[in-house]
Structures are given as C-alpha cells and as structure tokens.
Amino acid sequence: MDVRRFMKYFHWLFIIIGAGVFIMSVLIEPGAGNPGRFGFGLLFFVMFAGIPGVIRYAIEAPARQDKAILDGGVSYTGKIFGYREDASILVNGRPMLDLVIRYFDHGVIKEAVVNNDSTDMTKFPVGATVTIRIMNAQAALVPGSVTNARLEGEENLMNPDFDPTGKRPSKGVHCPNCGSSLIIPYGMSYICPYCGSKVSLSETGEIIR
C-alpha cells in the first residue's frame, strides 16, 4: 500500500475513533447536558481527527501538483536513470525515493525528478521506459506508463558519464571510429549513435583513447 492511501485510511480511523469518544463522553455518559463536557468532547474530536488531517493534507500536496502537471504538461518519453532520496517523507524511518528520469528534448538530454508515492522500487526498475509530463519545470509520471520498450539513443540516456545539467561546456568532435560528428561536454563521454562506440573527452578537450 502506498503512503497516501495508508494515510487516508489512517485519517478516517482517527475520525471514527474521535467521533466515538465524542458521542460517548457528551451524549451517552451522565452529565451529557453539561456545556463544559460538550466543549471538551468537541475539542478532543477536532484535535484527534485534525492532526492526522493536516499530515494527510501535507502528504497529498505532491499528488495535487502532479494532477495539475498531468492535465496541462508536455509529454516526454524517457528512461529511469536512478533514484533520489526525499527526506521530507519518511517510511519506517527511511526516506522515500523519487525517480530520476532522463529524456530527449529535441535531441538534447535532460533530467527530471518525479515524485513517487510507493516504497516498492521493483515497480520502477532502473532502465525502464516511462512517460512523463512537464509543466513549469516540474515533472510528473504518467500512471501505468512503465514499460520495457527500447528508445533510440537510450545508451546515452543511461550513460553515467554524461552530465545532463548543461553546466559543463561542450565541444564538437568526430567519432574516432566512424567519423560521425558528436557534441560532448568536457570531461564527459558520449555513445556514438552510429557505431555504438563510447567516445570520451578530457577536461582539456582531447579525445581519450
């Protein structure tokens, strides 16, 4: 069960318990007409049901944001490159894991992080193909889009030596094996889409053989 669904049931349980205690203390037990008992019972119910409600609202905030992105965002198909810890949500004392997705945007490799409300990473294996939507620099995973489909150029999406942040300057070079033109960031590598060879560039701009 995912965290959001668990919190939903947990919240309803507290509402039922709080309502039961309120009814027992205010309506059934002797002295039910005492305004002080009514006020105490009402305060107990609000606190008992309200605190889990606030926690539930905070946990469901990413889901509300994801819905807005899914409704109005632009679709991209990419690969699950890895995971990133989200310390804002703990499950059994351990942080949740968000998904790091790499995708092509008009031929340029980019990276996005999407919320994940499940603790079962077997549903989201590294290397799986997924569809995401992006709006205002925020990304959301399209439900049910995890597949084993192969993408053209996926070798570079999964290349750990490639920096998709765009912070490193790049240089145009020719593949030493087939002569194809490539653009590689300094100190990084790129998989040639024509011959499949890995071409690495030094920090000073020389091809590493």
HUJO-V843524 format. One record per backbone hydrogen bond with DSSP energy under -0.5 kcal/mol. CO is the residue of the C=O (numbers start at 1). NH is the residue of the N-H. Records with the same first field share a line. If there is no record, write none. Layout:
CO=NH  NH
This chain:
2=6
3=7
4=8
5=9
6=10
7=11
8=12
9=13
10=14
11=15
12=16
13=17
14=18
15=19
16=20
17=21
18=22
19=23
20=24
21=25
22=26
23=27  28
24=29
29=32
31=34
34=38
35=39
36=40
37=41
38=42
39=43
40=44
41=45
42=46
43=47
44=48
45=49
46=50
47=51
48=52
49=53
50=54
51=55
52=56
53=57
54=58
55=59
56=60
57=61
58=61
60=64
61=65
62=66
63=67
64=68
65=69
66=70
67=71
68=72
69=73
74=134
76=132
77=104
78=130
79=81  102
80=127
82=100
84=98
85=87
86=89  96
89=96
91=94
94=91
96=86  98
98=84
99=101  114
100=81  82
101=112
102=79
103=110
104=106
105=108
108=105
110=103
112=101
113=139
114=99
117=3
119=121
120=123
121=124
125=128
128=80
129=147
130=78
131=142
132=76
133=140
134=74
135=138
138=135
140=133
141=143
142=145
147=129
151=154
153=156  157
154=158
156=159
158=160
159=162
161=189
162=164
163=166
169=186
171=184
173=182
175=179
180=175
182=173  184
184=171
185=188
188=201
190=192  199
192=196
197=192  199
198=200
199=190
200=208
201=187
202=187  205
206=202
207=209
208=200
